[in-house]
Amino acid sequence: MRINKFLAAAGVGSRRNVEALVKAGRVQVNGETARELAIDVDPNKDEVKLDGKPLRLANRVYFAMNKPKEVVVSVSDDRGRTTVVDLLETRERVFPVGRLDYNTTGVLLLTNDGDFANALTHPSNEAPRVYKVTLDRPLESDDRRAALAGVRLKDGVGKFVEIKPGGSRGDRWIISCHEGRNHFVKRMFHELGYRVRSLERLSFGGITAKGLAKGEYRALTKKEIEYVYREYGS
Ligand code: URA
């Protein structure tokens, strides 16, 4: 098995991401630093280490969590705050697929399958995200049109794909977008002169956390995993 395939299957990252680890000299095979990608390893015989720690092939696991507020989307937190990984019981080393802010709630996916995570988060795959947003004041029609046409952000133009009413007062909306830049929804509204009072992700790549209480999680179904690979995998 090629070294990059082994590393991805060990849950270290996507096949594309793990190549950088090899090039950086962080991977050892039987005590020797591996610097080339054209290396084959036998998972039953060879000892592969990352930064000196032994790796083994992991079972692939996939979860959807209903993220509560005040939980960090990260594997660990240097300020000692609870992370989404703390809330999940599994013997595999999982990581979150993309990010949600500390106070954003809703569906968050966690896995140890780097290719799955990459399929959903790579910008060119345009996996859809749907959010329920509450603003500090009613959204004006001109601003709604501007958010659909494109808003200049410091890291490039952003736009929403759809904006549907989420209530009758004009301050609640259901937003669809195809990208996951940091604080994307908040930055879009901030640029238009609004403050986001609350944000909940309703779906990501078609997967929802329906029926889960805050902090609860479930395993993805085979159908959901296959759907993601079919729609967004390369
Ligand atoms: N956009 C944001 O601003 N925050 C999130 O948590 C997700 C999308």
Boltz pocket constraint, residues with backbone or C-beta under 6 A from the ligand:
constraints:
  - pocket:
      binder: B
      contacts: [[A, 99], [A, 100], [A, 101], [A, 102], [A, 104], [A, 181], [A, 182], [A, 183], [A, 184], [A, 185], [A, 186], [A, 187], [A, 199]]
      max_distance: 6.0
